[in-house]
Amino acid sequence: MIKVIKPGLQTTVQDQGRIGLYEIGMPPSGAMDKFSYTVGNLLVGNQRNAAALEITYLGPVLQFGRKLRISITGGNIPPKINGQPVAMWETLEVQEGDTLSFDFVQSGARTYLAVEGGIDVQVVMNSRSTYTLIGIGGFQGRALAEGDELAVGDMHEKKVPVGTRIDPSLIPVFQKTHEIRVVVGLCSYRLTEESKAVFLESEWTVTPEANRIGYRHKGERLKFVERQQPFGAGSNPSNVTDLGYPIGSIQVPDGVEPIVLLHDAVTGGGYATIATVISADLNRMAQIKTNEKVKFVSVTLEEAIGARRNLRDQLMKIADAI
């Protein structure tokens, strides 16, 4: 139903993720910006977990084999149908033979293409999401390649009128500097008091090592409290014996370049995690590009839960409007 003429830089099939398998070492994968992904599905009348395409930096060129309703949300990688610019955050319709392409990214990093019925690929461990590190899920466990042909599924709930748009006040704005809220812990006690302050006061720069596994940031070196390392931990002060890594947790190997672990990261290891990005801001992390600036802002657990509730309310408002 959809033929890949050009694949783009990294275009993968993603849904809400491989939930419930973290305890056996399987990360969730799934859409990194779940707000944009979810709104995309709402705009084409899909079930919430219908698979969509996650497009990173450079968009693909796709040809449609039949009439379909589609939506394009997330980072601003300006779309075109048959060479003519079309709107994002709106219900669109393509005809048989139409070609979708994209200009260069203007803001944000990841765009989501939802199609009426969802992308139909095999379900692996309760998800259609691509986990490229071990080659499972999605389309043959990998990013799309030239010549691939994608089937369209039947995860459709209702017909949304063409031209349906999102309230502009609910559309995220992606800047080049970002404030990302974190809950400090689990092992922040391992940092010196001075380094705790540096971590929160510094403006960090995202390095080229920024992908679905994690985002690495450069800035000042952080120092850990000196101690006799416990049995089983490595020799470096940033090491611990073993630790589970929440999605969004931040580790600082050897005190150099904090790494925010994301949807395709390992689920545990031997580095102290000093803070965790709140769930509501993981969507914003997904839209940060290399060389952009990040400042981490400490919030309480109650504030983090409140932010998650506000995000859920926004999605409910959008769903009710559609």
Summary of the structure (lengths in Angstrom):
residues: 322
radius of gyration: 20.3
end to end distance: 25.9
largest distance: 67.3
contacts: 1107
relative contact order: 0.17
helix: 18%
strand: 35%
